[in-house]
Amino acid sequence: MNRFALLVSNGIARVTGAALGPYQTAMIRIGFSATWLLFLLREFPHRQELYGPDGPWSWNLAEQLLSTNGAFTVMMWSDGRFWFETVYALAVLSSLLLLLGWRTRTMSVLFMVGVLSLQNRSVFMGDGGDNVLHLMCLYLVFTRCGRVWSLDERRARRSRAARARGEHVTDLIGPALWTVLGLALVSATFLGRLNGDWAVPALLWALWLAQALWWVVGRFARSDQPRIMLDVVADIVHNGALLVIMAEACLIYATAGWYKVQGSRWQDGTAVYYPLHLESFSPWPALADLLSANGVMVMLVTYGTVAVQVAFPFTLFNRRVKNVLLAAMITEHAVIAVVLGLPFFSLAMIAADSVFLPTSFLRRLGDGAARARGRLWARFAGGAGPGTRLPGQRAPENPEPTHVGFTA
């Protein structure tokens, strides 16, 4: 009994004492923001046909659908071309800034608004990866995804160093962003623009009020206890969202695998052959013919895909087996991106898979990227003097979790 109580207390202390998986959360932030950003940039010449006034799914059709399902989108606030271009540009900008980790709390909210607004404007645009992105953008706002590999982390490190030197550090950009967004939220609410389903507007108000509470506590609290309590709440919310993301990824693979088992083509081992010969999914016909020429290979890939997807959720407690299956799934998605011409679906799934990557691997990946960035900077900057630390060569990150809080 004492041992059980000790395990429970240790588990509670771990969940409430730190935001778990900072590197995995950063990978999710980078992966999904990069996926959406690349998609928006690739479709920029066709944006009017996909989501704008020139699309086959007209503004009136979208209005009729939204009146029945109540989905959230700011695209329906106006049918003007200027409003559409503004929202599209803000979606691109928020994706880029979230990718860089600048004011991740604010950018994660704007990223969610951009994804939901464009996708709910034209619901028939997507390849499956849009559904994953749709869900993950909601979960991402609950995470503390800027603790590593971000401009927020660099700013926090510099602020700590300045305070250690006795300097007074004041952040004006964060409060200004939340003030502007608060005014926009109040205006949209009173103008009736947030009618429909209550979930997303309630989430926006909750996030804005949480930030206001954090600012009030940090400004007027006479002790550290209220801020510590808010920090604990933030850690619990982050860890809960991370658990939901992991469960969602497992559910995607489990349902996909079990539905495949019921299909006759998957049972006889020929299912992989057919999509390779569909004209819509054959950007490289010669490569598709080469992969489908060997019947044994087609059978092994077909059965292997089902086995990996069904088995993956059951291997999470065995690190070695999980890592092997994870590598197989990432490789599979990379092949799908090239052979079937579905790069954004594959990027979205790889971003979801990254939540299971080992921390040691991600740290080595980050260190390698930092060294490569340092070498590039040295090459373009013409070298540096003795003792000069290049931008890509920074002090090792603190392996212990740090409390960042509801920063903007």
Secondary structure as GFF3:
##gff-version 3
##sequence-region A 1 408
A	DSSP	alpha_helix	2	17	.	.	.	ID=ss1
A	DSSP	alpha_helix	22	42	.	.	.	ID=ss2
A	DSSP	three_ten_helix	44	46	.	.	.	ID=ss3
A	DSSP	alpha_helix	47	50	.	.	.	ID=ss4
A	DSSP	alpha_helix	59	69	.	.	.	ID=ss5
A	DSSP	three_ten_helix	74	77	.	.	.	ID=ss6
A	DSSP	alpha_helix	81	100	.	.	.	ID=ss7
A	DSSP	alpha_helix	104	121	.	.	.	ID=ss8
A	DSSP	alpha_helix	129	140	.	.	.	ID=ss9
A	DSSP	alpha_helix	151	164	.	.	.	ID=ss10
A	DSSP	alpha_helix	173	190	.	.	.	ID=ss11
A	DSSP	alpha_helix	199	220	.	.	.	ID=ss12
A	DSSP	alpha_helix	225	261	.	.	.	ID=ss13
A	DSSP	alpha_helix	264	267	.	.	.	ID=ss14
A	DSSP	three_ten_helix	271	273	.	.	.	ID=ss15
A	DSSP	three_ten_helix	275	277	.	.	.	ID=ss16
A	DSSP	three_ten_helix	279	281	.	.	.	ID=ss17
A	DSSP	alpha_helix	285	292	.	.	.	ID=ss18
A	DSSP	alpha_helix	295	311	.	.	.	ID=ss19
A	DSSP	three_ten_helix	312	315	.	.	.	ID=ss20
A	DSSP	alpha_helix	319	339	.	.	.	ID=ss21
A	DSSP	alpha_helix	343	353	.	.	.	ID=ss22
A	DSSP	three_ten_helix	354	356	.	.	.	ID=ss23
A	DSSP	alpha_helix	359	381	.	.	.	ID=ss24
###
